[in-house]
């Protein structure tokens, strides 16, 4: 088996088979890849928490007047609780956490939380009703409620909060408001203020103009001024996502890849 195909087989359970036609001789090798359900099941089997003192739960909880999903995983309930607040807005990591989280579970009970209206919540969410609640203040309040819920649910006086990218803005504000509930706050890709957004916008616009990309320039001009204090939650998110779409095209998301569509489709099965 060729090395690349061997790696694929190890990850997915794919097998390489050869079919032979008596009259025509051997046909090319064919890579047989199991379907998504099979792969998901194999990943679940590999990640299953088997320690008697461990915890593995997928729960829907009431937060801020909405139903929101969380995943709770760890090898020992006695370990500290780590809540990860994902980035975006609207980029949950619960579905892809299998790729990076397992080592954490030796030392923490890790909670992945899909914020209101996104991720696992999206299928049953009333998006129109939620639209006007998609504000920074509401998200911070959700974060406070989630920490309070986990303290009670997992019987901990304090927990650790990790905020990633957009989630670092939410996490830092939760830490500021509820320091007595936290052992520590960890900022990953820590956001600061609107200066960073202004820089991303200006840099992306320069790159679009230099590349002669008229479509990018037109869409970026349409969201100006950016960022704007006059924008409400939904309008800011719309503009932020438009900016990030073009930032990715110019290597601002993942160097060497102009979009995330194939990557996330492979990991989650969601077609973009």
C-alpha positions in Angstrom: 0.0 0.0 0.0 1.3 3.5 -0.9 2.3 5.6 2.2 -0.4 8.2 1.7 -3.1 5.6 1.4 -1.8 3.8 4.4 -2.2 7.0 6.5 -5.8 7.4 5.2 -6.5 3.8 6.1 -5.2 4.3 9.6 -7.4 7.4 10.1 -10.6 6.3 8.4 -10.5 2.5 8.2 -10.2 2.8 4.4 -8.9 -0.3 2.6 -7.1 -0.6 -0.7 -8.4 -3.3 -3.0 -7.5 -4.6 -6.4 -9.9 -6.2 -8.8 -8.7 -8.4 -11.6 -10.4 -9.0 -14.8 -9.3 -12.3 -16.4 -9.3 -11.0 -20.0 -8.0 -7.5 -19.4 -5.4 -8.1 -16.6 -5.3 -6.2 -13.3 -7.2 -3.0 -12.9 -6.0 0.1 -11.0 -6.1 0.0 -7.2 -9.3 1.4 -5.7 -9.5 3.2 -2.4 -12.7 2.2 -0.6 -13.6 4.8 2.1 -16.4 4.0 4.6 -19.2 6.4 4.9 -19.4 9.3 7.4 -21.6 7.4 9.9 -18.9 4.7 10.1 -16.1 7.2 10.7 -18.1 9.1 13.3 -18.8 5.8 15.1 -15.1 4.8 15.0 -14.1 8.2 16.4 -16.7 7.9 19.2 -15.3 4.4 20.1 -11.8 5.7 20.2 -12.7 8.7 22.4 -15.1 6.8 24.7 -14.5 7.7 28.4 -14.1 4.3 30.1 -12.7 5.2 33.5 -15.3 4.7 36.3 -14.5 8.1 37.8 -14.8 9.8 34.4 -17.6 11.7 32.8 -18.9 11.8 29.2 -22.2 13.7 28.6 -23.9 15.6 25.9 -26.6 17.9 27.3 -29.0 20.6 26.4 -29.4 23.2 29.1 -31.5 26.4 29.6 -29.3 29.5 29.2 -30.5 33.0 28.7 -34.0 31.9 27.8 -32.8 29.5 25.1 -31.8 25.8 24.8 -28.0 25.5 24.4 -25.9 22.3 24.0 -22.8 21.4 25.9 -20.4 18.5 25.9 -18.8 17.4 29.1 -15.7 15.1 29.0 -13.0 14.0 31.3 -11.2 11.0 32.8 -11.7 12.0 36.4 -14.5 14.1 37.9 -12.1 15.3 40.6 -10.1 17.2 38.0 -10.7 21.0 37.6 -13.4 22.0 35.1 -12.3 23.8 32.0 -15.0 25.7 29.9 -14.0 26.6 26.4 -15.7 29.6 24.9 -15.5 29.2 21.1 -14.6 31.8 18.5 -16.5 33.3 15.6 -19.0 34.8 16.3 -20.6 31.5 15.3 -17.6 29.1 15.0 -18.3 26.3 17.5 -15.6 23.8 18.2 -17.6 20.9 19.7 -17.8 19.0 16.4 -14.1 19.3 15.8 -12.8 19.0 19.4 -11.8 15.3 18.8 -8.9 16.6 16.8 -7.2 18.5 19.7 -9.0 18.0 23.0 -8.2 14.4 24.1 -4.9 15.2 26.0 -6.7 17.9 27.9 -9.1 15.3 29.3 -6.3 13.7 31.4 -6.1 16.8 33.5 -9.5 18.6 33.2 -13.2 18.0 32.8 -13.6 19.8 29.5 -16.8 21.5 28.6 -17.5 22.5 25.0 -20.3 25.0 24.7 -22.2 25.9 21.5 -23.3 29.5 21.9 -26.9 30.6 21.2 -28.2 29.8 17.7 -25.1 28.1 16.4 -23.6 24.6 16.1 -25.8 21.9 17.5 -28.3 24.6 18.6 -29.0 25.7 15.1 -31.2 22.8 14.0 -34.0 23.7 16.5 -33.3 27.4 17.0 -35.8 30.1 16.1 -33.3 32.2 14.2 -35.6 35.2 13.6 -36.5 35.3 17.3 -32.9 35.1 18.3 -31.6 37.8 15.9 -32.1 40.7 18.2 -30.5 38.9 21.1 -27.2 38.3 19.3 -25.4 41.1 21.2 -22.1 41.1 23.1 -23.9 41.9 26.3 -26.3 38.9 25.9 -23.4 36.6 25.1 -21.5 37.7 28.2 -24.6 37.1 30.3 -24.9 33.6 28.7 -21.3 33.0 29.7 -22.0 34.0 33.3 -25.0 31.7 33.4 -23.0 28.9 31.9 -20.3 29.2 34.5 -22.9 29.3 37.2 -24.6 26.2 35.8 -21.4 24.2 35.6 -20.4 25.1 39.1 -23.7 23.6 40.3 -23.8 20.7 37.8 -20.2 19.5 38.5 -20.1 20.6 42.1 -17.2 23.0 41.8 -16.7 26.3 43.7 -14.5 27.6 40.9 -13.7 26.6 37.3 -11.2 27.6 34.6 -12.5 29.5 31.5 -10.6 29.4 28.2 -11.7 32.0 25.6 -10.6 31.6 22.0 -10.6 34.5 19.5 -14.1 36.0 19.7 -14.6 33.8 22.8 -11.7 35.6 24.5 -13.7 38.8 24.4 -16.6 37.1 26.1 -14.4 35.2 28.5 -12.4 38.2 29.6 -15.6 40.0 30.5 -17.0 37.0 32.4 -13.7 36.9 34.3 -14.0 40.6 35.1 -17.6 40.3 36.4 -17.2 37.0 38.2 -13.6 36.6 39.4 -14.7 34.7 42.5 -16.1 31.9 40.3 -12.8 31.3 38.4 -9.5 29.7 39.3 -8.1 31.2 36.1 -9.0 32.8 32.8 -7.0 31.7 29.7 -7.0 33.9 26.6 -6.1 32.2 23.3 -5.9 34.5 20.3 -6.9 37.2 22.8 -9.0 40.0 21.3 -8.4 43.5 22.6 -10.4 46.3 21.1 -11.6 47.7 17.8 -8.1 48.6 16.7 -7.5 44.9 15.7 -10.7 44.9 13.6 -9.8 48.2 12.0 -6.4 46.8 11.0 -7.9 43.6 9.6 -10.3 45.7 7.5 -7.6 48.1 6.2 -5.1 45.3 5.4 -7.7 43.2 3.6 -8.9 46.2 1.6 -5.2 47.0 0.6 -4.7 43.4 -0.5 -8.0 43.3 -2.5 -7.0 46.5 -4.3 -3.5 45.3 -5.1 -4.9 42.0 -6.4 -7.4 43.9 -8.6 -10.2 41.9 -7.0 -13.2 44.2 -7.8 -15.7 41.9 -6.1 -13.8 42.0 -2.8 -13.3 45.8 -3.0 -17.0 46.3 -3.6 -18.1 44.1 -0.7 -15.6 45.6 1.7 -16.6 49.1 0.7 -20.2 48.1 1.4 -19.6 47.4 5.1 -17.7 50.7 5.7 -17.4 52.2 8.2 -16.0 49.1 10.0 -16.1 48.6 12.9 -18.9 51.0 13.8 -20.4 51.6 17.3 -23.7 52.3 15.6 -24.0 48.6 14.5 -26.3 46.4 16.5 -25.3 42.8 17.2 -26.7 41.2 14.0 -25.3 43.9 11.8 -21.8 43.8 13.4 -21.8 40.0 12.9 -22.9 40.3 9.3 -20.1 42.8 8.6 -17.5 40.7 10.5 -18.3 37.6 8.6 -18.1 39.5 5.3 -14.6 40.8 6.2 -13.4 37.4 7.3 -14.6 35.8 4.0 -12.2 38.0 2.1 -9.5 37.9 4.7 -9.4 34.1 4.1 -9.0 34.6 0.4 -5.9 36.6 1.0 -4.4 34.1 3.5 -5.8 35.8 6.6 -7.4 32.7 8.0 -5.2 29.7 7.1 -2.0 30.3 5.2 -2.1 28.6 1.8 -5.9 27.9 1.8 -8.3 30.5 0.6 -11.4 29.1 2.3 -12.4 26.6 5.1 -15.2 25.0 3.2 -13.6 21.6 2.3 -11.9 21.4 5.7 -15.1 21.8 7.7 -17.1 19.7 5.3 -14.7 16.8 5.9 -14.8 17.2 9.7 -18.5 17.9 10.2 -20.3 16.7 7.2 -21.9 20.1 6.7 -21.8 21.3 3.1 -21.1 25.1 2.7 
